[in-house]
Amino acid sequence: MTSVLTRNGRLRMWVVPTLVVLIVACAAAAMLIGRFSVSLEDVVAALRARFWGGPSVSPRINSVVFDLRAPRIIVAILIGGGLSVAGASFQSLFSNPPGHAGHPELRPGTWTRLMVAVMRLAGGPDLGILPGSGP
């Protein structure tokens, strides 16, 4: 089976740069969209003022860009990357390529028990739904 994204089991050369551009475009859109209106010029001016010693911007723009939106964008990118690595590791562990009809998959009940077991191993609350748990 041929795929647009892969050739001979490997990603094509344009896939990773395209995904990086998509992440940067989404991050730029997230920086501009929100309750407080901030223009692209304001964001660029704030970045220049913070990192390259440009003229200072208003405290409101500085606060919106660096105290609200930038940390949320960075955390979202890190969490998304972590979830993708975890998903790829999980599929590799069970030899279950995504969407392959010939391999069995884990059922939703199995996922629930797995997540509860992970919570218990991490010291979380006992929900009483694992075998041998509860009062």
N, C-alpha and C positions, 0 to 999 in steps of 0.2 A: 504494500500500500504506500503510495506516494503522498507526501505532505508538502504544503507550501512552506512550512517553517523548517523542515529537516531534509537532509539529503544523506543517504547512507547511514542513518542513525545519528547524525550530528547536526547541530544547528547551523543554518546558513549564516553567512557573514553579516547580513544586514539585520538580523533579528535583535541582537543585543543593543547595537546603537539605536535602533528604532525604539526599543523599550526604554532606554535611558532618556531619549528625547521626549517620550510620552510622560515619563515620571517628572521631568523638568517642567513640561507644559502644565501638567496637573498641579504641581507645586506653585507655579506662577499664578495659575487661576485661583488656587486656594488663598494665595497671599492677597489677591485683589478683591475677592468676594467675601462679604461679611456684613455685620451690623453697622460697623463704622466704615464709611466710604474712604478708600485709599486708592489713588490713581497709580498707574505704572510709574509715572515721573516721581511721585512721592516715594515709592518703594526704592527706585534706583537712587534717588537723592539720599535716603536713609542708609542704604548700603554703602554709598560713597562716603558719607559722613562717618560711619562706624569703622570701615575697614581701610579707606584710602585717604582719610583726612580732608574730605571735602567740606563745604559749608554745612553748618549744622541745620537740622530740621526742627520743626516744632516738637515739643515733648509728647503731644498726643500721637503724632505719626510715629515717632520713635517707640513709644510704648505699644502701639498697636502692632507694629511690624516685629519688634524684637521681644516683647514680653508676652504677646498673645499668639500671633500667627506662626512665626518661625518655629518656636518650640513644638507646637502641635504638628506642624508639617514634618519636622525632623522625627518626632516620635512615631507618626503614622508611617513614614518610610521605613523606619527601623522595625516596627511591629510587622508590617507587611512582608519585609524581607525575612524576618524570623519565622513567620508562618509559612512562607514558601519553602524555606529550608526544612522546616519540620515536616511539611507535607511530602516533599521529595524524599526525605529520609524514611518516612513511614512507608511510602510506596516501594522504596528500594528494599526495606527490611522484609516486607511481605511479598516481594517479587510481583507486585500488582501494578502494571503500567496503567495509567489513567485511561479509562474508557475502553479497555480491552475486554471483549465479551467472553473470552475463553477462560478467564480467571475468576475465581470466587471473590466476593468482596465482603467486607465486614458489614454486618447488619446494624441498623440504628440502636438496637438494644445492646449490642456489643460495644458500640461507641460510648453509650451512657455508662456502662459498667467500667469501661476503661478509664473514662474521665473521673469517675468517683474513686476508683482505685488510685489514680494519680493524686487526687486531692488528699486521700487518706495517707499516702506515702509522704506527702508534703506537710503533714501535720494538720490537715483541715478537719472539719467537723465530721462525725460519724452520722451518715444519713440513714443507716439501717437497711440499705438495699443490697448490700453485698452479702454473699453467703458467709455465715459465721460472725456477722457483725450485729450490732444492736445490743439491747439489754438482755 
